[in-house]
Amino acid sequence: MALKVVALAGGVGGAKLADGLAQAMPARDLTIVVNTGDDFDHLGLRICPDLDTMVYTLAGLADPRRGWGRADETWHFLEELGRLGGPVWFRLGDRDLALHAERTRRLGSGETLSEVTQHFCQILGVEARVLPMSDQPVETKVMTEDGRMPFEEYFVARKWKPVVKGFLFEGVEASSPAPGVLQAIQAADLVVLCPSNPWVSLDPILAVPGIREALHPRPVLGVSPIIGNQAVKGPAAKMFLEMGMEPTAYSAAAHFRDLLQGWVIDNQDGHLEERITELGVQVWVSDILMVDDRDRRRLGAEALRFGAELRSMEGM
């Protein structure tokens, strides 16, 4: 019997594993809840970086080198914008720009972010169900030694150089899960925390009222975003250090200890298995670096096998 799976994801690593899951199982049985804490307005357009990375990846349109944005992109708009003295710190390609413009138009006409995302998925041939964590705006603010700043300012404009002191998810208390999110979790046979940044990709999702509570009765496994004390991409390891924690697969597991039944770590972190099991979490050791499409599919299949084992242990 095919498992019904819910994946929580943000960023490039999250999109890669979600794509691997979609290849390793019937995509119609997969629901992906995506972080929207990075969403912001730029040049009058509503930008949803994690949602777009997810949709482009599942549609086979993502740039394989950068991991974000469209493949075969052109940059005429950005070049001309710069020539005119406009802000070019956030790179918008010509193809990508069309999606942002159409999203903004649809939101302005009264559609919800969930409805707009579903429309894009249908147009681009994405079979898995992709849901924003909420239809209400939630803005991740990074508390740094240089002051409080929106995530994209910290991440893109400041190239994640400021020292991090903490995080704030503005508006999250007034938000609610997007339609279908809680229902998907309640119907799930397995929940997967993708290898996304714990602080700014997964924590915003879990902060939306009702989502963390809905996960507790479900079998939950995660894939470590840390391999050998380093993040594959982005500032997660730097954030752990600046928050006073060693950046390891163990620290990442401990961050979610109240939710996890299982944790997937890389072969080079196998020495941490005993420490992680002391958290009450089962461990699966494998090669978790996703270099190509074959790696994604293999890791997705392994996560599903591990999930089936966890369910068997729980007598589910």
KEVOBA-62906 format. One record per residue: residue in one letter; x, y, z of N, C-alpha, C in turn. Coordinates in steps of 0.05 Angstrom, whole numbers, padded with zeros to 5 digits, always signed. Example, Ala and Ser with C-alpha at 12.3 -4.5 7.8 and 13.67 -1.06 7.14 Angstrom:
a+00264-00114+00156+00246-00090+00156+00264-00066+00156 s+00257-00045+00142+00273-00021+00143+00258+00001+00157 
***
This chain:
m+00017-00024+00000+00000+00000+00000+00018+00025+00000 a+00012+00044-00018+00027+00068-00020+00022+00086+00005 l+00043+00098+00015+00041+00116+00038+00031+00143+00029 k+00015+00156+00045+00009+00184+00041+00029+00200+00057 v+00044+00217+00044+00067+00230+00056+00063+00261+00055 v+00070+00274+00077+00071+00303+00078+00101+00310+00083 a+00111+00328+00066+00139+00337+00069+00138+00367+00077 l+00154+00375+00096+00157+00403+00103+00184+00412+00092 a+00184+00434+00077+00208+00441+00062+00211+00471+00057 g+00236+00478+00053+00243+00505+00044+00271+00503+00032 g+00277+00522+00014+00304+00523+00003+00310+00501-00017 v+00335+00501-00027+00343+00483-00049+00344+00454-00039 g+00356+00449-00015+00357+00422-00005+00330+00410-00001 g+00311+00426+00009+00284+00416+00013+00271+00409-00013 a+00275+00426-00033+00263+00421-00060+00274+00396-00072 k+00300+00391-00069+00313+00368-00081+00301+00342-00069 l+00299+00341-00042+00288+00316-00030+00258+00313-00037 a+00243+00335-00038+00215+00333-00045+00213+00322-00074 d+00230+00330-00091+00231+00319-00118+00237+00290-00118 g+00257+00282-00101+00263+00254-00099+00240+00237-00088 l+00225+00248-00069+00202+00234-00059+00181+00231-00081 a+00177+00252-00096+00157+00252-00118+00164+00232-00139 q+00190+00226-00143+00198+00206-00162+00196+00178-00151 a+00198+00175-00124+00200+00149-00112+00172+00138-00103 m+00151+00154-00106+00125+00146-00097+00104+00158-00116 p+00079+00150-00115+00059+00163-00131+00057+00193-00123 a+00063+00211-00141+00064+00239-00134+00038+00249-00123 r+00016+00237-00131-00010+00246-00122-00014+00241-00092 d+00003+00223-00080+00001+00217-00051+00020+00234-00035 l+00033+00254-00048+00053+00271-00034+00042+00299-00032 t+00042+00310-00008+00035+00338-00003+00060+00352+00008 i+00067+00374-00003+00091+00389+00006+00082+00416+00017 v+00089+00420+00043+00082+00446+00056+00108+00462+00056 v+00106+00486+00044+00130+00501+00038+00131+00527+00055 n+00155+00533+00064+00160+00558+00079+00153+00582+00062 t+00139+00601+00074+00134+00627+00061+00144+00650+00077 g+00160+00645+00098+00172+00666+00114+00191+00684+00099 d+00201+00674+00076+00220+00689+00060+00205+00708+00040 d+00179+00705+00038+00164+00721+00018+00167+00751+00023 f+00168+00766+00002+00171+00795+00005+00163+00809-00021 d+00159+00835-00019+00152+00852-00042+00177+00865-00052 h+00180+00864-00079+00204+00876-00092+00196+00886-00119 l+00201+00911-00125+00194+00924-00150+00164+00922-00155 g+00149+00923-00133+00120+00921-00135+00109+00893-00140 l+00126+00873-00138+00118+00846-00144+00120+00829-00118 r+00102+00809-00116+00103+00791-00093+00122+00768-00100 i+00144+00765-00085+00164+00745-00091+00161+00723-00069 c+00161+00698-00078+00158+00675-00059+00181+00656-00065 p+00205+00661-00055+00229+00646-00063+00227+00616-00060 d+00218+00607-00036+00218+00578-00031+00196+00564-00047 l+00173+00576-00049+00151+00565-00065+00160+00562-00094 d+00174+00583-00105+00182+00582-00133+00204+00561-00137 t+00223+00559-00119+00243+00539-00121+00231+00511-00121 m+00211+00507-00104+00197+00481-00103+00183+00475-00129 v+00167+00493-00139+00152+00489-00163+00170+00485-00187 y+00190+00502-00190+00209+00499-00212+00223+00472-00211 t+00231+00463-00187+00246+00438-00184+00228+00414-00192 l+00203+00414-00181+00185+00392-00187+00177+00391-00216 a+00177+00415-00229+00170+00416-00257+00193+00411-00276 g+00217+00407-00264+00241+00402-00281+00251+00427-00294 l+00245+00450-00283+00252+00476-00296+00274+00491-00281 a+00282+00481-00257+00301+00496-00241+00329+00495-00253 d+00343+00517-00249+00371+00518-00259+00388+00498-00243 p+00400+00479-00257+00415+00458-00242+00440+00468-00229 r+00451+00490-00238+00476+00500-00227+00470+00517-00202 r+00453+00536-00204+00446+00553-00182+00428+00539-00161 g+00410+00522-00171+00390+00509-00154+00365+00525-00151 w+00366+00551-00157+00342+00568-00156+00339+00582-00183 g+00315+00593-00188+00310+00606-00213+00306+00586-00236 r+00301+00597-00259+00295+00581-00282+00320+00573-00297 a+00319+00549-00309+00340+00541-00328+00337+00557-00354 d+00359+00559-00369+00358+00574-00394+00347+00602-00391 e+00354+00615-00369+00344+00641-00363+00359+00663-00379 t+00346+00685-00384+00359+00709-00395+00356+00732-00375 w+00372+00753-00378+00373+00773-00357+00371+00801-00368 h+00356+00804-00390+00354+00831-00403+00341+00851-00385 f+00319+00843-00371+00306+00861-00353+00325+00872-00332 l+00339+00853-00319+00357+00861-00297+00379+00880-00307 e+00390+00873-00330+00411+00890-00342+00401+00918-00347 e+00378+00920-00358+00367+00947-00364+00359+00962-00338 l+00349+00947-00319+00342+00959-00293+00367+00971-00280 g+00389+00956-00281+00414+00967-00270+00423+00992-00285 r+00421+00991-00311+00429+01014-00327+00413+01039-00320 l+00388+01035-00312+00371+01057-00305+00374+01065-00276 g+00391+01052-00261+00396+01059-00233+00378+01045-00213 g+00364+01023-00222+00346+01009-00204+00360+00989-00187 p+00346+00977-00167+00359+00957-00149+00362+00930-00163 v+00386+00920-00164+00392+00895-00177+00403+00874-00158 w+00401+00879-00132+00412+00861-00112+00398+00834-00111 f+00372+00835-00118+00357+00810-00119+00353+00803-00149 r+00364+00781-00157+00366+00775-00186+00340+00762-00196 l+00326+00776-00214+00302+00767-00226+00307+00763-00256 g+00306+00738-00264+00309+00732-00293+00283+00738-00308 d+00286+00739-00334+00263+00746-00351+00240+00726-00349 r+00246+00700-00350+00225+00680-00348+00213+00681-00319 d+00230+00683-00300+00221+00683-00272+00203+00708-00267 l+00210+00730-00279+00195+00754-00276+00165+00751-00284 a+00160+00736-00304+00133+00731-00313+00116+00718-00292 l+00128+00698-00277+00113+00685-00256+00107+00704-00233 h+00126+00721-00226+00122+00740-00204+00100+00760-00212 a+00101+00769-00237+00081+00789-00246+00053+00776-00246 e+00051+00751-00255+00025+00738-00256+00015+00732-00228 r+00033+00724-00210+00024+00719-00182+00013+00745-00170 t+00028+00767-00174+00019+00793-00163-00008+00801-00174 r-00012+00797-00199-00037+00804-00212-00060+00787-00200 r-00056+00761-00197-00076+00744-00186-00082+00750-00157 l-00061+00755-00141-00066+00762-00113-00082+00788-00111 g-00075+00807-00129-00089+00832-00129-00118+00830-00137 s-00124+00809-00152-00152+00805-00160-00168+00789-00140 g-00156+00781-00118-00170+00768-00096-00164+00739-00092 e-00148+00727-00109-00141+00698-00105-00122+00696-00081 t-00123+00673-00068-00104+00668-00046-00078+00657-00056 l-00058+00657-00039-00032+00646-00047-00034+00617-00054 s-00051+00602-00039-00055+00574-00044-00067+00570-00072 e-00087+00586-00079-00100+00583-00105-00080+00590-00128 v-00065+00611-00124-00045+00618-00145-00024+00596-00148 t-00015+00585-00126+00005+00564-00127-00006+00539-00141 q-00031+00532-00135-00044+00509-00148-00046+00514-00178 h-00052+00538-00186-00054+00545-00215-00027+00541-00228 f-00006+00551-00216+00021+00548-00228+00028+00519-00231 c+00022+00503-00210+00029+00475-00211+00014+00461-00234 q-00011+00467-00238-00026+00455-00260-00015+00463-00287 i-00008+00488-00290+00003+00498-00315+00030+00485-00321 l+00047+00481-00300+00074+00471-00304+00076+00441-00301 g+00054+00428-00297+00054+00398-00296+00064+00386-00271 v+00062+00399-00248+00070+00388-00223+00048+00371-00211 e+00053+00345-00207+00032+00327-00198+00029+00327-00167 a+00051+00330-00153+00049+00331-00123+00034+00356-00115 r+00021+00355-00092+00006+00378-00082+00025+00396-00067 v+00027+00421-00075+00045+00440-00063+00028+00461-00049 l+00032+00465-00023+00017+00484-00007+00035+00503+00007 p+00029+00529+00006+00043+00547+00024+00036+00541+00053 m+00054+00547+00072+00048+00542+00100+00024+00557+00109 s+00019+00581+00097-00003+00598+00105-00010+00616+00082 d-00035+00624+00080-00043+00645+00061-00039+00673+00072 q-00035+00675+00098-00029+00701+00110+00001+00706+00110 p+00008+00732+00107+00037+00738+00107+00051+00733+00134 v+00073+00719+00133+00090+00716+00156+00118+00723+00147 e+00131+00741+00161+00157+00751+00152+00179+00744+00172 t+00198+00728+00162+00221+00720+00178+00240+00744+00181 k+00246+00752+00206+00265+00773+00211+00289+00760+00225 v+00313+00767+00217+00337+00757+00228+00348+00778+00248 m+00351+00769+00272+00363+00787+00293+00393+00784+00292 t+00407+00806+00285+00436+00804+00282+00449+00826+00299 e+00476+00825+00300+00491+00845+00314+00489+00872+00299 d+00480+00872+00274+00475+00896+00259+00446+00905+00260 g+00430+00892+00277+00402+00899+00279+00384+00879+00267 r+00358+00884+00268+00338+00866+00256+00335+00872+00226 m+00333+00850+00211+00331+00854+00182+00314+00831+00169 p+00299+00838+00148+00284+00816+00134+00304+00795+00123 f+00294+00771+00121+00311+00749+00114+00326+00754+00088 e+00312+00763+00067+00325+00766+00041+00346+00788+00041 e+00343+00808+00058+00364+00828+00061+00389+00815+00073 y+00384+00799+00095+00406+00784+00107+00419+00765+00088 f+00403+00749+00074+00412+00726+00058+00424+00735+00031 v+00411+00753+00017+00420+00761-00010+00436+00787-00009 a+00423+00808+00001+00437+00834+00000+00462+00835+00017 r+00460+00822+00041+00483+00823+00060+00500+00797+00058 k+00492+00779+00040+00507+00754+00035+00512+00738+00061 w+00492+00738+00079+00492+00724+00105+00517+00728+00122 k+00528+00753+00120+00552+00759+00135+00546+00768+00164 p+00524+00783+00169+00520+00792+00197+00518+00768+00217 v+00527+00772+00241+00527+00752+00261+00498+00750+00272 v+00488+00725+00272+00460+00720+00280+00457+00717+00310 k+00436+00730+00321+00430+00728+00349+00403+00714+00354 g+00386+00713+00334+00360+00700+00338+00342+00705+00314 f+00317+00696+00316+00298+00698+00294+00271+00706+00304 l+00256+00720+00288+00229+00728+00294+00211+00724+00270 f+00187+00713+00274+00169+00708+00252+00146+00727+00255 e+00148+00750+00243+00128+00771+00246+00102+00763+00233 g+00080+00766+00247+00054+00759+00237+00045+00731+00241 v+00063+00714+00252+00056+00685+00253+00033+00680+00272 e+00031+00696+00294+00010+00691+00313-00018+00695+00301 a-00020+00713+00281-00045+00719+00268-00050+00701+00244 s-00031+00684+00237-00033+00667+00213-00048+00641+00220 s-00056+00627+00199-00068+00601+00202-00057+00583+00180 p-00057+00557+00184-00047+00539+00162-00064+00543+00137 a-00051+00542+00114-00065+00544+00089-00086+00522+00087 p-00107+00526+00072-00128+00505+00069-00115+00479+00059 g-00121+00458+00073-00111+00432+00065-00086+00423+00080 v-00072+00441+00093-00048+00433+00107-00054+00415+00131 l-00071+00423+00149-00077+00406+00172-00090+00380+00164 q-00108+00381+00144-00121+00357+00134-00101+00337+00122 a-00081+00347+00108-00060+00330+00096-00044+00317+00118 i-00036+00333+00139-00021+00321+00161-00037+00300+00176 q-00062+00306+00181-00078+00287+00195-00083+00261+00180 a-00082+00262+00153-00086+00238+00137-00060+00224+00130 a-00037+00236+00138-00011+00226+00129-00003+00201+00144 d+00009+00182+00129+00022+00159+00141+00050+00165+00151 l+00061+00187+00139+00089+00194+00146+00093+00224+00140 v+00108+00237+00158+00116+00265+00154+00146+00265+00152 v+00156+00280+00132+00185+00282+00127+00193+00311+00130 l+00213+00316+00148+00225+00342+00149+00249+00341+00130 c+00247+00356+00109+00267+00356+00088+00293+00369+00098 p+00316+00365+00085+00341+00376+00094+00342+00406+00088 s+00326+00421+00102+00324+00450+00099+00335+00463+00124 n+00342+00488+00122+00353+00503+00145+00333+00502+00168 p+00341+00491+00191+00322+00489+00214+00311+00515+00223 w+00328+00536+00223+00320+00561+00235+00302+00578+00217 v+00307+00579+00191+00292+00597+00174+00276+00584+00152 s+00277+00558+00150+00260+00544+00131+00239+00527+00144 l+00246+00512+00165+00227+00494+00178+00214+00507+00202 d+00229+00522+00218+00217+00534+00242+00193+00553+00235 p+00195+00568+00213+00171+00585+00207+00146+00568+00201 i+00149+00545+00188+00126+00528+00184+00115+00518+00210 l+00133+00509+00227+00125+00497+00253+00113+00518+00272 a+00119+00544+00266+00109+00565+00284+00080+00573+00276 v+00070+00565+00253+00043+00572+00246+00024+00557+00265 p+00006+00571+00278-00011+00558+00298-00025+00533+00287 g-00022+00511+00302-00035+00486+00295-00018+00466+00281 i+00003+00474+00268+00019+00455+00251+00036+00437+00269 r+00051+00448+00288+00068+00431+00305+00050+00412+00321 e+00028+00421+00331+00010+00404+00347-00001+00381+00330 a-00007+00387+00304-00018+00366+00287+00003+00344+00281 l+00028+00351+00283+00049+00331+00276+00053+00310+00298 h+00047+00317+00323+00054+00300+00346+00043+00271+00344 p+00019+00267+00334+00009+00239+00333+00021+00224+00309 r+00035+00237+00291+00043+00225+00265+00072+00216+00268 p+00079+00195+00253+00108+00187+00251+00123+00207+00235 v+00144+00219+00246+00159+00240+00234+00189+00232+00231 l+00199+00234+00208+00228+00230+00204+00239+00255+00190 g+00265+00260+00194+00278+00282+00181+00304+00273+00169 v+00313+00289+00150+00339+00285+00137+00357+00308+00145 s+00381+00302+00155+00398+00323+00165+00407+00343+00144 p+00405+00369+00150+00416+00389+00132+00446+00393+00135 i+00458+00380+00155+00486+00383+00161+00501+00357+00154 i+00522+00359+00140+00540+00337+00133+00568+00344+00142 g+00579+00329+00161+00607+00334+00169+00611+00363+00178 n+00594+00373+00195+00596+00400+00207+00592+00423+00187 q+00582+00417+00163+00578+00437+00143+00550+00434+00131 a+00538+00457+00125+00513+00457+00109+00520+00452+00080 v+00504+00437+00066+00510+00433+00037+00508+00459+00022 k+00489+00476+00030+00485+00502+00017+00473+00521+00038 g+00483+00545+00038+00470+00565+00055+00483+00568+00083 p+00470+00584+00100+00483+00592+00126+00475+00576+00150 a+00464+00552+00147+00454+00537+00170+00477+00531+00190 a+00500+00522+00181+00522+00515+00199+00532+00541+00213 k+00534+00563+00199+00542+00588+00210+00522+00597+00232 m+00497+00593+00227+00476+00600+00246+00479+00584+00272 f+00483+00558+00269+00487+00541+00293+00510+00552+00310 l+00533+00557+00297+00556+00567+00312+00550+00594+00326 e+00537+00612+00312+00532+00638+00323+00510+00637+00345 m+00494+00616+00345+00474+00612+00366+00486+00595+00389 g+00512+00589+00388+00525+00576+00409+00524+00546+00409 m+00519+00534+00385+00517+00505+00383+00536+00495+00361 e+00546+00471+00365+00563+00458+00345+00546+00450+00321 p+00554+00457+00297+00538+00449+00274+00543+00420+00266 t+00526+00403+00276+00528+00374+00270+00500+00363+00264 a+00501+00338+00254+00475+00324+00249+00461+00319+00276 y+00476+00316+00297+00464+00313+00324+00450+00338+00332 s+00463+00361+00329+00450+00386+00337+00424+00391+00321 a+00425+00385+00296+00401+00388+00279+00378+00370+00289 a+00385+00345+00296+00365+00327+00306+00354+00337+00333 a+00372+00346+00350+00363+00356+00376+00344+00380+00374 h+00347+00395+00352+00330+00418+00348+00301+00410+00344 f+00297+00386+00334+00270+00376+00329+00262+00352+00346 r+00276+00348+00369+00274+00324+00384+00245+00318+00393 d+00229+00339+00397+00201+00335+00407+00183+00323+00385 l+00192+00324+00360+00176+00315+00338+00185+00288+00326 l+00211+00282+00328+00223+00261+00311+00220+00233+00323 q+00215+00215+00304+00219+00186+00310+00244+00176+00295 g+00251+00189+00273+00274+00179+00257+00289+00202+00245 w+00316+00198+00241+00334+00218+00231+00354+00205+00212 v+00356+00216+00188+00374+00206+00167+00399+00223+00167 i+00422+00210+00170+00448+00224+00171+00466+00212+00150 d+00487+00227+00144+00507+00219+00124+00526+00198+00135 n+00538+00183+00117+00557+00162+00126+00580+00174+00142 q+00589+00198+00134+00612+00209+00149+00604+00219+00177 d+00578+00219+00183+00569+00227+00210+00559+00202+00226 g+00566+00178+00216+00558+00154+00229+00566+00152+00258 h+00588+00166+00265+00597+00165+00293+00578+00179+00312 l+00559+00194+00301+00539+00208+00318+00514+00191+00323 e+00513+00167+00311+00489+00151+00313+00480+00146+00342 e+00499+00138+00359+00492+00131+00386+00482+00156+00402 r+00494+00179+00397+00485+00203+00411+00456+00211+00402 i+00451+00207+00377+00424+00214+00367+00403+00194+00378 t+00410+00169+00379+00391+00149+00390+00385+00155+00420 e+00405+00167+00434+00400+00174+00462+00378+00196+00464 l+00372+00210+00442+00350+00229+00442+00323+00215+00440 g+00324+00188+00436+00299+00173+00431+00291+00172+00402 v+00311+00176+00384+00307+00178+00355+00322+00156+00341 q+00308+00141+00324+00321+00121+00308+00337+00134+00285 v+00359+00121+00277+00377+00133+00258+00380+00115+00233 w+00381+00127+00210+00386+00114+00185+00411+00128+00173 v+00432+00112+00168+00458+00123+00158+00460+00117+00128 s+00466+00137+00112+00468+00134+00084+00484+00156+00071 d+00486+00156+00045+00498+00179+00030+00475+00198+00025 i+00475+00221+00038+00452+00239+00035+00458+00264+00018 l+00482+00265+00006+00488+00288-00011+00474+00283-00038 m+00458+00302-00046+00442+00299-00071+00456+00315-00093 v+00473+00301-00108+00488+00315-00129+00472+00316-00155 d+00457+00294-00161+00443+00293-00186+00415+00280-00181 d+00401+00277-00203+00373+00267-00202+00372+00239-00191 r+00392+00223-00196+00393+00196-00186+00395+00196-00156 d+00411+00214-00145+00414+00216-00116+00388+00224-00103 r+00374+00242-00115+00348+00251-00104+00329+00227-00102 r+00327+00213-00124+00308+00190-00125+00316+00169-00105 r+00342+00163-00103+00351+00143-00084+00346+00151-00056 l+00352+00176-00049+00348+00185-00021+00318+00186-00015 g+00302+00194-00034+00273+00194-00030+00263+00166-00024 a+00272+00146-00039+00264+00119-00035+00273+00109-00008 e+00298+00116+00000+00308+00107+00026+00291+00119+00049 a+00284+00145+00046+00268+00158+00067+00241+00143+00070 l+00229+00135+00047+00204+00121+00048+00207+00093+00062 r+00229+00079+00056+00234+00053+00069+00238+00057+00099 f+00253+00077+00106+00257+00083+00134+00231+00090+00148 g+00214+00105+00134+00188+00112+00145+00171+00087+00149 a+00172+00068+00130+00157+00044+00133+00167+00028+00157 e+00193+00028+00162+00204+00014+00185+00195+00027+00211 l+00195+00053+00212+00186+00068+00236+00157+00062+00242 r+00141+00061+00221+00112+00055+00225+00109+00026+00236 s+00125+00008+00226+00124-00020+00235+00132-00021+00265 m+00153-00006+00273+00161-00006+00301+00139+00004+00319 e+00124+00024+00309+00103+00036+00324+00077+00020+00323 g+00077-00002+00307+00054-00018+00304+00032-00005+00288 m+00039+00012+00269+00020+00028+00254+00013+00014+00228 
***
